[in-house]
Amino acid sequence: MDGRGFSTVEQVRDFFESHTNLAGSAVSLPGVSSARRTYRLDRMRALLERFGNPQDSFRCVHLAGSKGKGSTASYIAAGLRAAGMRTGLYLSPHVSDFRERFTVDGSFLPDDVLFEIADGIKSGLEGFCFCAEYGENVPTTFELYTLFAFLAFRRMRCAWAVIETGLGGRQDATNIIMPEAVVLTPVELEHTDLLGNTIAEIAAEKSKIIKPGVPVFVSRQHPDASAVFEAEACRNNAPIFFLQDMLQEIESRTVLREGRAVQQTRITFRDEAVSDLELEMPGEIQVRNCALALAVLRHLGLYRHELTEKALEKNVLPGRMERLDGPVPLYIDGAHTPASVRSAIGTFRSLYPGPGPVALFGCVSGKKHEEICAEILDGFETIIVTTPGTFKKSDPQALYDMLRSSATASGLKRTILLEPVPQRALELAFGSCAVSGAVLCLGSFYLAGEIKEALCRSTGKKPN
C-alpha cells in the first residue's frame, strides 16, 4: 500500500489480519484478554461512535447458535432480496476469501467500495485508542470486521442486514444492534472454556441477544436450551416462536440432479401454508434452516409466494456440503461438532452408499474429538487425517492415534492414514478413492478453505 491508500484486495486483507496476532498475543498478558472480553460491547460502541454509528442506518435480523446460523442467515437474506430489499449479510468465519464475510445482495463489494471503506477505517483510527480498562488499546480483527460490515451496509444503502454472531452472544461484538427479529439456531457444547460447560450455560450466553419486545425464533433445541431461551424471552417481554410448534410436516430427501446433490423438500406449516423447494444446499439440516428462515420472513411480512421459494432454492454458501470438481466428486463441509458431523456424513452417504468413499478429516483443538471420531469411524472405511490450517491450534497426530485406537478397540477394519500437509492429503484422498466413490472433507471451516485452495492449485483453475 502506498500513500494513496489501499489498491488491492490483498492489502485490505492484510490490514485486517495484522490485528489478529495482536488480539491473540493478549492471551499471554495477565488481565488484558479478560478485560477485552468484559468490556467488549463498550469497546464496540466506542468504535462505532467514532464512525458515526453505521449500525443505525438499516433494519436487521440477529442470529446466534452453535450450528446452522450462517446457513439460516443466508436463507433469510435471500428471502429479503426476493422481497425487493437491498440486503447486507455478515457471516463468520470465511472459508477461502475474507470478502465472504460481508456481502450485499449476494455479491462481494465492488473493489472501489472495499478500498474506500478500508481507507476510511485506517484514517479514522489515527489517534484513536480505547481507554486503559478496556484491554489492548486498538481494535481486534473481529471488531474491525464488524465495523467494516456495518460501514459497508450503510455505504451501499442497505434497507436490511442479517447479522451472525461470531462467538456466543452476550459479549459478542455484534450485540450492539437493535434487531427486528432474533433467531436462535441449535445449541451444542462448544467453546466451553469461554461459554460454559453445559448446554444451559452456553444457551444463556447466546440468549443475551434477545432484546425487549423483539420476536424470537428458535430452531429445534435441547430441552435445557429451550428452557433458557423461553425464560430470557419472558424477562424481555419478547414473543417467542419455536419451529416445531409452527410446523406441521417436513418431507425431504437428498438426490443427485445432473451430478449435483440437491434437497427435494416440502415444508408444511400448521396454518397449511406449503413451500415446495429443491434446495441447492443439500442435507436435512438445511431443510430445518430453510424452514426457520421462512418462519422469520413470514412474520416480518416479507414472504413472497414463489419468489421467496425460488430465492431460497438457489441460495448457497461456501463450505456447506459444497461440491467441487476433482478426479472424483469432492464435497467440503465445515461440520465440527458431533451432531453436525453426523448430519453431514448421513447426507453424503445417502448419495454414495458403497464402500468407496473417503473421509478427509482435520479438527482444531478444543472440540469433542472422541465423539466426532466415533461418527467418522462409523461412516467411512478409509480416513485421511490432515492439518486444518494454521490459524488455530490443532494436533493431527493425536487425532490419528485416537482414530486408530478407537478402531482397534471396536474391532473395526479401517484404513487410517496421516498426512499433515493438506495438499498432499487431498492427493492421497483422490488416490485412495474408488472410481465410483467420492471424498468428503469435514471437521473445520479452516480445513475446507485449505482443501479448496489445494484443489485450485492442483487444477490450475478456480473450483466451480
SEBA-456627 format. One record per residue (C-alpha): residue in one letter; x, y negated, z negated. Coordinates in pm, whole numbers, plus 50000, padded with zeros to 5 digits. Layout:
N
   residu      c1      c2      c3
        A       X       Y       Z
...
END
This chain:
464
   residu      c1      c2      c3
        M   50000   50000   50000
        D   50134   49657   50092
        G   50040   49310   49973
        R   49725   49312   50188
        G   49566   49584   49979
        F   49455   49939   50048
        S   49469   50056   50407
        T   49440   50438   50386
        V   49213   50682   50207
        E   49521   50847   50055
        Q   49625   50519   49890
        V   49286   50487   49724
        R   49301   50849   49607
        D   49648   50796   49463
        F   49531   50482   49283
        F   49258   50678   49106
        E   49482   50973   49029
        S   49755   50752   48888
        H   49529   50719   48584
        T   49491   51097   48538
        N   49828   51156   48374
        L   49775   50852   48157
        A   49447   50995   48032
        G   49597   51338   47985
        S   49901   51208   47803
        A   49675   51059   47540
        V   49608   51409   47412
        S   49953   51417   47257
        L   49919   51079   47089
        P   49765   51104   46741
        G   49429   50931   46724
        V   49432   50787   47076
        S   49238   51064   47252
        S   48975   51083   46976
        A   48941   50705   46981
        R   48879   50710   47354
        R   48607   50974   47310
        T   48449   50793   47016
        Y   48429   50461   47197
        R   48377   50593   47549
        L   48044   50416   47601
        D   48181   50091   47457
        R   48474   50122   47698
        M   48243   50182   47992
        R   48015   49891   47901
        A   48314   49658   47876
        L   48444   49777   48212
        L   48107   49740   48385
        E   48053   49396   48235
        R   48388   49293   48381
        F   48248   49380   48726
        G   47901   49230   48690
        N   47709   49537   48568
        P   47656   49704   48907
        Q   47452   49983   48743
        D   47162   49739   48705
        S   47121   49696   49081
        F   46947   50028   49160
        R   46695   50272   49014
        C   46838   50607   48916
        V   46792   50967   48805
        H   47036   51105   48544
        L   47133   51474   48517
        A   47318   51682   48259
        G   47366   52057   48211
        S   47624   52332   48234
        K   47532   52472   48574
        G   47332   52358   48874
        K   47328   51985   48804
        G   47530   51897   49114
        S   47308   52101   49346
        T   46990   51972   49179
        A   47118   51616   49207
        S   47189   51663   49576
        Y   46838   51802   49636
        I   46682   51503   49458
        A   46899   51265   49662
        A   46797   51439   49986
        G   46432   51401   49891
        L   46474   51033   49813
        R   46636   50978   50152
        A   46347   51160   50318
        A   46111   50911   50148
        G   46298   50627   50320
        M   46511   50519   50024
        R   46879   50434   50068
        T   47030   50664   49807
        G   47366   50699   49637
        L   47484   51027   49491
        Y   47754   51056   49224
        L   47893   51405   49158
        S   48192   51571   48991
        P   48423   51740   49043
        H   48507   51725   49409
        V   48619   52034   49599
        S   48868   51908   49856
        D   48815   51532   49905
        F   48759   51279   49627
        R   48509   51097   49851
        E   48267   51384   49789
        R   48203   51222   49450
        F   48027   50913   49581
        T   47819   50935   49896
        V   47544   50716   50038
        D   47262   50872   50238
        G   47462   51194   50256
        S   47777   51042   50405
        F   48116   50919   50289
        L   48153   50545   50257
        P   48293   50367   50564
        D   48668   50322   50523
        D   48646   49944   50525
        V   48396   49954   50237
        L   48611   50207   50050
        F   48915   49978   50080
        E   48715   49665   49993
        I   48578   49812   49669
        A   48913   49964   49569
        D   49084   49628   49632
        G   48821   49460   49417
        I   48876   49705   49132
        K   49252   49672   49145
        S   49245   49293   49141
        G   48963   49287   48884
        L   49167   49496   48643
        E   49453   49248   48641
        G   49475   49112   48291
        F   49203   49348   48167
        C   49254   49581   47874
        F   49035   49749   47614
        C   49060   49645   47252
        A   49303   49850   47044
        E   49039   50059   46866
        Y   48911   50199   47198
        G   49221   50414   47260
        E   49454   50361   47556
        N   49405   50013   47694
        V   49346   50088   48063
        P   49064   50291   48224
        T   49091   50665   48279
        T   49036   50828   48617
        F   48676   50927   48541
        E   48593   50580   48415
        L   48729   50436   48740
        Y   48539   50691   48950
        T   48218   50596   48769
        L   48283   50224   48813
        F   48363   50278   49180
        A   48040   50473   49237
        F   47824   50202   49082
        L   48003   49928   49275
        A   47966   50126   49597
        F   47593   50179   49546
        R   47547   49808   49480
        R   47761   49713   49779
        M   47562   49947   50006
        R   47233   49812   49867
        C   47107   50147   49748
        A   46750   50148   49621
        W   46817   50467   49422
        A   47113   50658   49286
        V   47130   51010   49149
        I   47396   51034   48879
        E   47550   51354   48743
        T   47728   51352   48407
        G   48089   51459   48403
        L   48113   51630   48063
        G   47843   51668   47800
        G   47611   51370   47789
        R   47619   51176   47465
        Q   47963   51021   47522
        D   47982   51069   47898
        A   48089   50757   48086
        T   47769   50769   48293
        N   47546   50744   47985
        I   47509   50367   48010
        I   47236   50378   48276
        M   46861   50346   48216
        P   46710   50610   48445
        E   46363   50660   48584
        A   46390   51032   48510
        V   46620   51260   48312
        V   46696   51611   48439
        L   46847   51890   48227
        T   46978   52199   48403
        P   47071   52531   48234
        V   47299   52509   47931
        E   47572   52767   47869
        L   47866   52791   47632
        E   48130   52563   47787
        H   48395   52318   47669
        T   48338   52445   47315
        D   48642   52251   47191
        L   48458   51927   47274
        L   48086   52002   47283
        G   48026   52263   47011
        N   48037   52637   46952
        T   47669   52722   47002
        I   47406   52669   47270
        A   47217   52440   47032
        E   47523   52223   46964
        I   47606   52188   47333
        A   47241   52117   47418
        A   47240   51846   47150
        E   47530   51670   47327
        K   47356   51691   47663
        S   47017   51588   47523
        K   47151   51241   47443
        I   47096   51124   47799
        I   46724   51127   47712
        K   46601   50767   47685
        P   46291   50621   47517
        G   45979   50679   47724
        V   46169   50821   48023
        P   46024   51150   48158
        V   46243   51459   48109
        F   46251   51757   48345
        V   46401   52079   48213
        S   46509   52389   48405
        R   46494   52742   48264
        Q   46688   52742   47937
        H   46799   52950   47644
        P   46529   52905   47375
        D   46777   52725   47148
        A   46843   52465   47418
        S   46473   52421   47494
        A   46403   52353   47126
        V   46676   52089   47110
        F   46554   51914   47425
        E   46193   51915   47308
        A   46290   51766   46971
        E   46502   51493   47130
        A   46224   51405   47375
        C   45980   51382   47085
        R   46215   51147   46895
        N   46229   50924   47202
        N   45856   50945   47279
        A   45959   51079   47620
        P   45723   51309   47812
        I   45892   51644   47877
        F   45818   51893   48154
        F   45956   52247   48158
        L   45996   52401   48503
        Q   45846   52735   48401
        D   45529   52556   48292
        M   45499   52374   48623
        L   45549   52678   48846
        Q   45303   52947   48937
        E   45529   53164   49151
        I   45858   53172   49339
        E   45919   53413   49627
        S   46269   53424   49768
        R   46524   53637   49949
        T   46872   53584   50096
        V   46910   53669   50465
        L   47166   53621   50740
        R   47049   53383   51011
        E   47284   53372   51312
        G   47570   53482   51087
        R   47490   53226   50815
        A   47331   53302   50481
        V   47005   53120   50411
        Q   46746   53146   50135
        Q   46391   53207   50252
        T   46174   53057   49982
        R   45814   52986   49886
        I   45760   52770   49577
        T   45406   52753   49441
        F   45322   52504   49166
        R   45037   52551   48918
        D   44835   52281   49093
        E   44856   52510   49400
        A   45093   52284   49593
        V   45316   52507   49808
        S   45655   52443   49963
        D   45792   52685   50223
        L   46164   52640   50285
        E   46467   52807   50438
        L   46749   52667   50224
        E   47095   52640   50374
        M   47248   52681   50027
        P   47178   53049   49954
        G   47112   53208   49616
        E   46831   53244   49364
        I   46987   52974   49150
        Q   46948   52727   49438
        V   46577   52807   49458
        R   46533   52701   49095
        N   46745   52389   49155
        C   46530   52301   49456
        A   46207   52362   49261
        L   46328   52132   48983
        A   46411   51862   49238
        L   46065   51896   49393
        A   45905   51852   49049
        V   46102   51530   48992
        L   46022   51390   49335
        R   45652   51466   49296
        H   45641   51295   48957
        L   45817   50985   49095
        G   45562   50967   49376
        L   45837   51012   49633
        Y   45744   51353   49770
        R   45653   51351   50139
        H   45497   51675   50262
        E   45711   51847   50528
        L   45958   51557   50542
        T   46080   51645   50193
        E   46097   52016   50271
        K   46298   51955   50588
        A   46546   51738   50400
        L   46588   51994   50120
        E   46634   52277   50368
        K   46930   52102   50531
        N   47093   51998   50205
        V   47439   52147   50145
        L   47728   52084   49908
        P   48090   52198   49928
        G   48173   52497   49711
        R   47820   52627   49663
        M   47821   52964   49841
        E   47982   52775   50127
        R   48054   52991   50431
        L   48387   52931   50606
        D   48505   53093   50927
        G   48809   53318   50889
        P   48910   53659   51030
        V   48616   53786   50824
        P   48340   53579   50659
        L   48476   53377   50366
        Y   48247   53230   50102
        I   48368   52986   49837
        D   48175   52917   49520
        G   48267   52716   49212
        A   48092   52956   48971
        H   48291   52963   48646
        T   48051   53085   48375
        P   47929   53444   48328
        A   47574   53367   48441
        S   47678   53166   48746
        V   47937   53429   48846
        R   47672   53700   48813
        S   47434   53497   49031
        A   47697   53427   49299
        I   47801   53792   49315
        G   47437   53903   49336
        T   47371   53672   49629
        F   47691   53774   49806
        R   47638   54148   49756
        S   47281   54126   49886
        L   47440   54020   50215
        Y   47740   54254   50205
        P   47638   54564   50006
        G   47907   54805   50130
        P   48247   54891   49978
        G   48445   54648   50196
        P   48408   54303   50030
        V   48696   54148   49835
        A   48686   53906   49541
        L   48941   53624   49533
        F   48941   53506   49173
        G   49100   53232   48966
        C   48982   53061   48650
        V   49117   52780   48433
        S   49182   52825   48063
        G   48903   52776   47812
        K   48638   52979   47997
        K   48467   53304   47886
        H   48721   53518   48069
        E   48622   53860   47933
        E   48258   53822   48033
        I   48348   53678   48374
        C   48595   53962   48438
        A   48328   54216   48350
        E   48097   54070   48613
        I   48368   54077   48879
        L   48470   54433   48797
        D   48108   54539   48828
        G   48068   54374   49168
        F   48393   54446   49354
        E   48632   54733   49416
        T   48912   54503   49536
        I   49002   54193   49334
        I   49284   53949   49401
        V   49383   53710   49123
        T   49543   53376   49202
        T   49605   53027   49060
        P   49311   52780   49061
        G   49528   52479   49143
        T   49746   52286   48902
        F   49507   52017   48779
        K   49412   52222   48473
        K   49597   52488   48277
        S   49548   52850   48384
        D   49712   53190   48331
        P   49668   53419   48634
        Q   49892   53686   48479
        A   49669   53709   48172
        L   49358   53738   48391
        Y   49523   54010   48598
        D   49621   54202   48283
        M   49270   54163   48142
        L   49109   54296   48459
        R   49342   54596   48476
        S   49296   54677   48109
        S   48918   54649   48130
        A   48901   54862   48443
        T   49112   55135   48279
        A   48907   55127   47959
        S   48583   55157   48158
        G   48712   55432   48387
        L   48662   55215   48695
        K   48870   55273   49006
        R   48961   54926   49120
        T   49235   54773   49332
        I   49352   54467   49139
        L   49630   54253   49281
        L   49809   53941   49158
        E   49927   53672   49400
        P   49977   53338   49224
        V   50010   53134   49546
        P   49658   53062   49684
        Q   49772   53054   50048
        R   49927   53399   50022
        A   49635   53523   49813
        L   49396   53426   50091
        E   49607   53609   50349
        L   49616   53912   50118
        A   49238   53900   50077
        F   49184   53894   50452
        G   49429   54182   50494
        S   49260   54387   50221
        C   48909   54338   50354
        A   48733   54597   50570
        V   48645   54482   50921
        S   48275   54482   50828
        G   48338   54316   50492
        A   48373   53963   50362
        V   48561   53765   50096
        L   48407   53580   49803
        C   48626   53320   49632
        L   48496   53223   49289
        G   48588   53117   48937
        S   48668   52749   48981
        F   48587   52447   49196
        Y   48961   52377   49191
        L   49025   52720   49345
        A   48750   52660   49601
        G   48935   52347   49710
        E   49271   52526   49721
        I   49132   52806   49937
        K   48952   52568   50169
        E   49277   52379   50225
        A   49469   52706   50265
        L   49230   52818   50538
        C   49270   52481   50709
        R   49650   52518   50706
        S   49639   52875   50837
        T   49398   52800   51122
        G   49525   52453   51204
        K   49175   52311   51203
        K   48925   52178   50954
        P   48695   52455   50826
        N   48339   52450   50953
END
